Every structure is written in structure tokens, then in C-alpha cells.
Amino acid sequence: MAEARRECERYQHLVGRMMHGKRGRITKVVVAPMDEINKHMFFERYQETGCEIQALGFYQVPYYDIMIIYDREGKGLDFTDLRTAIRQLS
């Protein structure tokens, strides 16, 4: 988890940037679960609570990824992984 937090901090400068392929502005860079099912569960809980720490509370596996949360130009929030977001930055 400590390594994931360091990596997350390293990419906080992306907040506010636009992504071309996803057509949205990055609102958060957060530590998230590694696997896709748990990423979706994390994201749903994040939308309910507005807090990435609370949203991650259910996850007990020691494998993490960095998630980019972005606003789809007024159509709500969505997410992608860091690697995808970096390819789609404008």
C-alpha cells in the first residue's frame, strides 16, 4: 500500500488535465484495487461517499493500482487506470 500511495502522490499533477479519448477532465488520482471487479465496487462506493479512503475500506488484498477519476463533461464521473489516462492526456 505504501508504494501505491507514493505512486499516487507522484501523479497528483494530472488533476485538472483533459483526456482526449475519454473526453473528460481528471478530478482525482487515487489508490484503488488492482482487479476490475473490485475497481468497479470501489468506484461505486466512492460515488456514494465522496471519499476514496472509505471507498477502499472493503478491500483486504495487498495488490493496488492507481485509478484516475474524471468528469465526462457534465455527464457524471467515470474512471480509468493510470496507464490509459497517460496515453489520452491532451
N, C-alpha and C positions, 0 to 999 in steps of 0.2 A: 504493500500500500504506500509506503514512503516513497518508493521510486515513482509510482504513478502520480503522486502529489507533486513531486519535483517536476516531472514532465508536464503536468497540467499548468503549473506556475510558469514554466518556460514559454507556453503558448498563449498566455493571457492577452498578449498584444493583438491577437486576432479579433478580439471583441470589437464590434463596430464595423468590421470589414464586410464587403459584399461578396457573395459567391455567385458566379455566373451560372453554372449548370443547375443549381438548386433555386436560383432567383430569390435570395433572401439575405438578410443581414444577421451576422453572428451576434447573439446576445449573451451566450455563456460558453465557457470552456470548462468542462467538469470531468472528474474521475467517475467512471461508470463500470458496470460489469463487462466482462470480456465477451461472453456468448450472446447471440442475438436475442434469444427468448428473454433473458434477464435484462438486456438493454431495453427491450420494449416495456417490461414491467417497471424498470427504473424510471423510464420516461413518463409513463402514465402516473406513477406516484409523484414524480417531480411536478407535473402539471397540476396535480391535486394540492400539493403542499407548498410549491414555490421554493422548496429548499432541497438542494442536492444532497445534503448530509442526511436529512430524514429519508429521502428517497432511496438512499443507499443502505439504509438500516437493515433491510431484509437479507442482504447479500452476504453470505458467510464463506464464500470460496475465495482463495487468495490470488485470483487472477483478475487483473483490471485492464481497462483500456481508457483512452481519452475520447470523450464524446463532445461533439460540437452541437450546441442547440442554436437554432436560428429561427427568425421570424420570416415567414413566407409572404412578405409584403402585404400584411393585413389579413392573411388567410389562416393565421394561427401558427403555433410553433411546430417545428419538426426537428429531427436530429440526423446526424451522420457521424461517421468516425473521423478522426483527425486526418488520416491519410487521404480520404476522399475530399475533405474540405480544403486541404492544401492544394490539391490539383485544381479546384474550382474557384480559387480566390481571384478576384479581379485586381 
